[in-house]
Amino acid sequence: MSAELTIAKTKGLFIEVAGTDLAFRPVSVADRSPTGRQILGYCDVAPRDEYVVLQWMPEGDIEEVRSDELVSLDSDVAAKFIVAKADRLYRLFLNDRSLSWPDRSISEAALRILGKIPETELLYVRREAEPDRPIEVGGSLSLAEVGVESVYSRHAEWELNVQGVTIKFDRPDVVVRDALTKAGFNPDQGWIIVLKARDGKRQVTVDDTIDLRSPGIEKLRLTPREINNGELPQSRRQFRLLPVDEAGLTARGFHWETIVDGARRWLLLHGMELPAGYTVASTSVAIEVPSSYPTAELDMFYCYPQLNRQDGVAIPQTQVTEAIEGRGFQRWSRHRGAIAPWRPGLDNVITHLALVEAALLREVEV
């Protein structure tokens, strides 16, 4: 039966009645001005003293109908009532509409029905001393706590961190390939892609779809398919930044600058946070750019202060110190392998940072 059941389409006088599941059904009545107690009688519930009657108003509010209170049924649209067993009512606000509810909790699905809220919007509970709390799909909200809860909806927006770049989507189901492209990474580069979530991490492919509604989805971590610790001869260097480099560094919130030290040019990333396991929490990272970049590859990286593991284990291929503006930067000799070589026109500073971050994490990852 349609939720917009009208009196004109029936042979008698009807109201629509539901429990807390909001599954409305037509109920025949004999009076255009029934009392709350008469409505309970029409619904054939007993004992009537243990039940409450709530009217779902056309404007969206839900109001109690007392046992001796008269209800006018003059509208062409069948009036809607919620009849439920309850010893008290709980109040809440939904998008600034006042609701009374006969249960200690209310489901996310019921809130959507009562507020006519589409799935493209998210539900939140207002909080004063902490961030507003989202109501998960399929979840519920307790109304038994002290105070009156206030729920609101807003257009859904899902965030995903892709190798340090935060991107936003207007849908929860995202193909990994689309996420990498939107974050400025080439999805066909042959990445090892790891999805990190609250319950752990798992490897995914560019063709997998991830559900951002799942609790605890945090980030996609990218690693070139091969990193080795061999020494490679350094190429000729000359400073240059591409527009994609500047946009990517700015999007990730880096404090970065370019400097010339003697005949060499460097990109410096200051205050780069480190994973747990090092004796310092952050470091400055230097990347030297060859003169023929981006045709020539970016190779290795340098850290100041020099990094040491908390457990005292030596970090391989970091024994060389490079003087940059009078400071001794520790050279991390990490190179791309034959499986994932540098590809001109596709690789850049941002993709090289994926190698840097993967190498830093690999040394201390358990």
ROMI-539603 format. One line per 8 residues: number of its first residue (from 1); their letters; for each residue x, y, z of C-alpha. Coordinates in pm, 1 decimal. Example, Ala and Ser with C-alpha at 12.3 -4.5 7.8 and 13.67 -1.06 7.14 Angstrom:
1 = as = 1230.0:-450.0:780.0 ~ 1367.0:-106.0:714.0 .
! end
This chain:
1 = msaeltia = 0.0:0.0:0.0 ~ 140.2:340.6:-95.8 ~ 263.6:568.6:181.0 ~ 52.9:837.5:15.5 ~ -271.0:646.2:59.2 ~ -556.8:892.1:10.7 ~ -909.5:885.1:141.5 ~ -1044.7:949.4:-207.2 .
9 = ktkglfie = -902.8:616.4:-325.7 ~ -1072.3:414.2:-52.0 ~ -1428.1:312.1:11.1 ~ -1412.5:415.0:375.6 ~ -1207.0:621.9:615.8 ~ -851.5:505.1:678.3 ~ -545.0:598.2:872.3 ~ -196.8:450.9:831.0 .
17 = vagtdlaf = -39.8:283.0:1133.5 ~ 308.2:141.6:1198.5 ~ 524.2:25.2:1484.1 ~ 881.5:139.7:1538.3 ~ 973.4:-44.2:1217.0 ~ 772.6:222.9:1028.9 ~ 609.7:-42.3:809.9 ~ 277.3:137.8:764.5 .
25 = rpvsvadr = -49.1:-44.7:700.4 ~ -400.8:89.9:644.4 ~ -642.4:74.7:938.3 ~ -1012.5:145.3:898.4 ~ -1166.6:401.3:1135.7 ~ -1526.5:510.9:1187.7 ~ -1473.1:867.3:1311.0 ~ -1309.2:1172.2:1154.7 .
33 = sptgrqil = -1213.6:1295.1:1503.1 ~ -1095.0:990.0:1696.3 ~ -921.0:1010.6:2031.3 ~ -589.5:848.7:2103.3 ~ -766.4:572.1:2293.1 ~ -1001.7:509.1:1999.8 ~ -703.5:476.2:1765.4 ~ -562.5:209.4:1997.4 .
41 = gycdvapr = -897.2:33.5:1975.0 ~ -894.9:45.2:1595.0 ~ -545.4:-109.4:1606.1 ~ -673.3:-387.5:1834.8 ~ -389.1:-369.5:2086.7 ~ -411.0:-462.3:2453.4 ~ -370.8:-368.6:2726.0 ~ -419.2:-19.0:2589.6 .
49 = deyvvlqw = -264.4:149.4:2892.7 ~ 73.1:7.3:2792.6 ~ 67.4:160.4:2443.5 ~ 130.7:510.1:2313.7 ~ 4.5:682.4:2000.1 ~ 225.9:921.7:1806.2 ~ 117.7:1121.5:1503.2 ~ 371.6:1174.1:1225.3 .
57 = mpegdiee = 276.7:1520.8:1109.3 ~ 295.4:1618.4:739.7 ~ 563.8:1875.6:827.5 ~ 786.2:1599.9:969.7 ~ 738.7:1644.3:1345.1 ~ 621.1:1352.4:1559.8 ~ 382.6:1438.6:1842.1 ~ 216.9:1232.2:2112.6 .
65 = vrsdelvs = -159.1:1186.9:2097.8 ~ -293.4:1154.4:2452.1 ~ -567.9:902.2:2523.2 ~ -839.4:1171.1:2547.5 ~ -698.4:1398.9:2275.1 ~ -897.1:1441.3:1952.9 ~ -727.4:1407.8:1613.6 ~ -871.8:1572.1:1303.5 .
73 = ldsdvaak = -874.3:1354.0:990.7 ~ -1000.0:1621.8:752.0 ~ -700.3:1603.2:516.5 ~ -727.4:1416.3:185.4 ~ -405.6:1234.8:274.1 ~ -435.8:951.8:525.0 ~ -291.6:1053.3:861.9 ~ 6.1:850.6:983.8 .
81 = fivakadr = 40.2:717.1:1336.5 ~ 304.1:519.7:1523.5 ~ 156.9:283.6:1780.9 ~ 398.2:106.4:2012.1 ~ 426.7:-43.7:2357.3 ~ 621.2:197.3:2577.6 ~ 645.2:319.5:2935.2 ~ 788.1:656.8:2832.8 .
89 = lyrlflnd = 879.0:869.3:2531.8 ~ 1221.2:992.2:2424.8 ~ 1277.9:1322.1:2249.8 ~ 1522.1:1407.5:1975.1 ~ 1569.6:1656.4:1694.5 ~ 1616.2:1548.7:1333.4 ~ 1721.3:1829.0:1100.3 ~ 1566.3:2071.3:1351.1 .
97 = rslswpdr = 1233.9:1882.8:1358.0 ~ 1111.6:1774.8:1702.5 ~ 1041.3:1403.6:1734.0 ~ 903.2:1187.2:2012.5 ~ 1001.6:821.2:1999.7 ~ 868.7:524.8:2201.8 ~ 1192.6:324.9:2222.4 ~ 1530.9:362.1:2395.3 .
105 = siseaalr = 1705.3:366.8:2058.8 ~ 1624.3:454.8:1700.8 ~ 1775.9:291.6:1395.5 ~ 1961.7:468.6:1118.1 ~ 1701.4:335.0:874.8 ~ 1414.2:483.1:1079.3 ~ 1586.4:821.6:1093.1 ~ 1615.9:822.1:714.9 .
113 = ilgkipet = 1248.4:736.2:672.9 ~ 1130.4:997.2:921.5 ~ 1353.2:1268.6:776.4 ~ 1309.4:1159.2:413.9 ~ 1688.9:1152.7:394.5 ~ 1843.4:988.2:85.1 ~ 2136.0:747.5:102.0 ~ 2354.7:1011.9:-62.4 .
121 = ellyvrre = 2353.6:1200.5:268.5 ~ 2523.4:1103.2:593.9 ~ 2373.9:1125.8:943.8 ~ 2558.1:1288.7:1233.7 ~ 2486.4:1337.9:1604.5 ~ 2581.6:1681.6:1733.9 ~ 2848.2:1693.6:2004.7 ~ 2980.4:1994.2:2198.4 .
129 = aepdrpie = 3318.8:1892.9:2341.8 ~ 3414.3:1654.4:2061.9 ~ 3362.2:1611.4:1686.4 ~ 3008.5:1531.4:1576.5 ~ 2962.6:1155.0:1566.2 ~ 2850.1:981.7:1245.8 ~ 2574.1:723.0:1259.4 ~ 2694.4:418.8:1069.6 .
137 = vggslsla = 2481.6:259.2:798.8 ~ 2276.0:-9.5:969.9 ~ 2355.6:135.3:1311.8 ~ 2137.8:296.6:1575.3 ~ 2132.9:589.4:1815.6 ~ 2071.3:546.6:2188.2 ~ 1815.8:790.4:2326.8 ~ 1843.0:674.6:2687.4 .
145 = evgvesvy = 2136.0:899.0:2777.1 ~ 2092.8:1228.9:2958.4 ~ 1976.5:1509.6:2731.6 ~ 1803.8:1540.2:2395.9 ~ 1999.6:1416.8:2095.4 ~ 2018.5:1633.3:1784.5 ~ 2070.6:1455.9:1452.6 ~ 2139.0:1623.5:1120.7 .
153 = srhaewel = 2215.7:1512.1:768.0 ~ 2454.8:1650.4:511.9 ~ 2567.7:1562.1:163.4 ~ 2790.4:1258.1:180.0 ~ 3161.2:1311.0:121.0 ~ 3418.8:1038.4:163.9 ~ 3791.0:1098.7:206.5 ~ 4081.7:872.6:118.2 .
161 = nvqgvtik = 4452.6:928.5:177.0 ~ 4653.5:811.7:-123.1 ~ 5025.0:818.1:-40.1 ~ 4978.5:1136.3:164.3 ~ 4740.2:1310.1:-78.0 ~ 4387.6:1345.9:62.4 ~ 4118.9:1319.0:-202.9 ~ 3741.6:1341.5:-170.8 .
169 = fdrpdvvv = 3459.9:1151.2:-338.7 ~ 3083.3:1199.2:-356.7 ~ 3029.5:822.0:-362.1 ~ 3151.7:550.9:-123.7 ~ 3247.3:283.1:-378.0 ~ 3576.3:381.8:-538.3 ~ 3788.1:193.9:-790.9 ~ 4153.9:197.3:-686.4 .
177 = rdaltkag = 4258.7:307.3:-1035.3 ~ 4034.2:614.6:-1012.0 ~ 4171.7:699.9:-666.8 ~ 4533.0:688.0:-787.8 ~ 4453.8:897.8:-1094.0 ~ 4270.7:1160.9:-890.1 ~ 4564.8:1181.7:-647.5 ~ 4808.6:1241.0:-933.4 .
185 = fnpdqgwi = 4966.3:895.1:-953.3 ~ 4994.5:685.9:-1267.1 ~ 4791.6:369.5:-1197.8 ~ 4975.1:174.3:-1468.7 ~ 5316.9:214.6:-1310.6 ~ 5309.9:-127.7:-1146.9 ~ 5264.9:-25.2:-783.4 ~ 5238.6:-253.7:-485.6 .
193 = ivlkardg = 4920.0:-107.3:-336.7 ~ 4831.8:-168.0:27.2 ~ 4496.9:-64.1:177.1 ~ 4531.0:25.6:545.1 ~ 4221.7:7.7:764.3 ~ 4131.2:-22.2:1130.9 ~ 4137.2:-401.1:1121.7 ~ 4473.3:-430.2:945.3 .
201 = krqvtvdd = 4604.7:-398.6:594.6 ~ 4569.5:-592.7:272.0 ~ 4710.4:-570.8:-76.8 ~ 4476.7:-454.9:-354.2 ~ 4500.7:-407.8:-729.6 ~ 4413.4:-108.6:-945.2 ~ 4096.2:-285.6:-1056.8 ~ 3964.2:-352.3:-705.3 .
209 = tidlrspg = 3678.7:-148.5:-560.2 ~ 3702.5:-26.7:-201.9 ~ 3405.9:70.9:13.5 ~ 3482.1:391.9:200.9 ~ 3181.7:329.6:426.7 ~ 3370.4:44.5:593.6 ~ 3483.9:152.8:942.4 ~ 3845.6:257.7:969.8 .
217 = ieklrltp = 3943.9:293.1:603.5 ~ 4255.4:510.7:628.5 ~ 4485.7:515.8:330.3 ~ 4633.2:358.8:21.9 ~ 5007.6:313.8:44.9 ~ 5205.4:285.7:-278.3 ~ 5541.2:115.7:-317.2 ~ 5739.1:67.0:-640.3 .
225 = reinngel = 5751.4:-304.2:-716.7 ~ 6126.6:-323.4:-665.4 ~ 6363.3:-136.8:-432.3 ~ 6724.3:-249.3:-385.8 ~ 7015.0:-125.4:-176.3 ~ 7284.4:-127.0:-446.3 ~ 7507.4:167.7:-527.2 ~ 7443.7:339.6:-860.3 .
233 = pqsrrqfr = 7658.3:615.8:-1011.1 ~ 7508.7:959.1:-976.2 ~ 7389.4:1144.1:-1284.3 ~ 7444.7:1509.1:-1373.0 ~ 7218.4:1733.9:-1162.1 ~ 7039.5:2063.7:-1232.3 ~ 6747.3:2214.9:-1043.9 ~ 6397.7:2206.5:-1192.7 .
241 = llpvdeag = 6043.0:2149.2:-1063.4 ~ 5745.7:2049.2:-1275.9 ~ 5397.6:2198.6:-1216.8 ~ 5274.0:1856.2:-1102.4 ~ 5556.0:1849.0:-846.4 ~ 5465.9:2185.8:-695.4 ~ 5094.1:2104.5:-688.8 ~ 5158.1:1766.3:-528.1 .
249 = ltargfhw = 5395.0:1900.7:-262.7 ~ 5151.7:2177.8:-173.8 ~ 4855.8:1936.9:-160.3 ~ 5043.3:1718.1:85.1 ~ 5123.6:2011.2:311.1 ~ 5502.4:1986.5:288.0 ~ 5725.5:2275.2:392.9 ~ 5950.9:2263.1:89.7 .
257 = etivdgar = 6208.3:2480.6:-80.8 ~ 6462.7:2462.9:-362.9 ~ 6823.5:2566.3:-305.8 ~ 7149.2:2587.3:-500.7 ~ 7458.6:2466.5:-316.8 ~ 7768.5:2519.4:-527.3 ~ 7699.5:2362.8:-865.2 ~ 7424.9:2138.1:-732.5 .
265 = rwlllhgm = 7053.4:2201.1:-689.9 ~ 6840.1:2040.6:-425.8 ~ 6476.7:1999.8:-329.7 ~ 6446.2:2011.4:50.2 ~ 6145.4:1878.5:241.8 ~ 6154.9:2004.3:599.6 ~ 5999.6:1833.8:902.9 ~ 5900.1:1514.5:725.2 .
273 = elpagytv = 5736.3:1286.3:982.6 ~ 5890.4:943.6:1034.1 ~ 5727.0:611.5:1123.1 ~ 5783.6:482.9:1475.7 ~ 6112.7:303.9:1529.2 ~ 6365.8:580.1:1469.5 ~ 6544.6:782.9:1738.2 ~ 6392.8:1104.7:1598.2 .
281 = astsvaie = 6032.7:1182.4:1503.1 ~ 6103.5:1384.6:1188.8 ~ 6378.6:1468.1:944.1 ~ 6460.8:1694.3:651.7 ~ 6481.5:1506.1:322.8 ~ 6691.7:1627.5:29.6 ~ 6641.7:1509.8:-327.7 ~ 6888.2:1605.0:-599.2 .
289 = vpssypta = 6739.7:1656.9:-944.4 ~ 6951.4:1591.8:-1258.5 ~ 6971.5:1854.0:-1530.3 ~ 6777.5:1641.9:-1779.8 ~ 6490.3:1574.1:-1540.6 ~ 6225.3:1451.9:-1601.7 ~ 6391.7:1246.3:-1876.7 ~ 6660.1:1138.6:-1629.4 .
297 = eldmfycy = 6548.6:969.1:-1310.4 ~ 6549.7:1093.3:-953.1 ~ 6779.5:865.9:-754.6 ~ 6828.5:811.6:-380.6 ~ 6754.5:1063.2:-103.8 ~ 6935.8:1227.7:187.5 ~ 6830.0:1282.5:550.6 ~ 6920.4:1539.7:817.2 .
305 = pqlnrqdg = 6955.1:1473.3:1102.1 ~ 7103.4:1133.7:1025.6 ~ 6869.1:850.1:1114.0 ~ 6926.4:560.5:1352.4 ~ 6697.8:280.3:1461.5 ~ 6583.3:269.6:1823.6 ~ 6693.6:-92.8:1853.1 ~ 7048.9:-3.9:1746.0 .
313 = vaipqtqv = 7046.3:-217.0:1430.5 ~ 7253.8:-55.3:1155.5 ~ 7069.0:71.0:849.0 ~ 7237.7:-65.1:534.2 ~ 7371.5:160.1:258.4 ~ 7344.6:481.9:464.1 ~ 7710.8:526.7:559.0 ~ 7789.0:809.6:314.7 .
321 = teaiegrg = 7744.9:1170.2:431.0 ~ 7674.2:1450.3:182.6 ~ 7742.0:1813.7:277.0 ~ 7449.9:2036.8:183.3 ~ 7480.0:2398.2:298.5 ~ 7734.6:2286.6:556.1 ~ 7513.3:2018.5:711.2 ~ 7592.0:1649.5:689.2 .
329 = fqrwsrhr = 7301.7:1473.1:519.0 ~ 7289.5:1094.6:539.1 ~ 7265.2:938.0:194.1 ~ 7010.1:659.8:158.4 ~ 7122.9:459.3:-142.9 ~ 6787.9:327.0:-261.2 ~ 6728.8:268.4:-631.7 ~ 6456.9:152.2:-864.6 .
337 = gaiapwrp = 6497.6:-201.1:-994.3 ~ 6455.0:-344.8:-1341.2 ~ 6092.2:-440.7:-1274.3 ~ 5982.5:-82.1:-1203.7 ~ 6233.0:146.2:-1381.7 ~ 6202.3:521.6:-1411.9 ~ 5962.2:612.7:-1691.6 ~ 6004.0:963.4:-1835.4 .
345 = gldnvith = 5677.3:1153.2:-1858.1 ~ 5515.5:935.1:-1594.0 ~ 5745.9:955.9:-1292.8 ~ 5819.1:1276.1:-1103.0 ~ 5899.5:1409.0:-755.5 ~ 5568.2:1282.9:-613.8 ~ 5616.7:925.9:-736.3 ~ 5978.3:932.0:-614.2 .
353 = lalveaal = 5848.8:1027.5:-269.4 ~ 5661.3:696.7:-266.6 ~ 6000.1:521.4:-288.2 ~ 6139.5:745.7:-13.0 ~ 5850.0:676.3:224.1 ~ 5851.2:304.4:146.2 ~ 6225.3:281.6:219.8 ~ 6189.0:470.5:549.6 .
361 = lrevev = 5901.3:248.6:658.3 ~ 6064.7:-75.5:547.0 ~ 6361.4:-27.3:780.8 ~ 6144.0:-22.7:1094.7 ~ 5830.8:-209.5:988.8 ~ 5762.8:-518.7:1197.6 .
! end
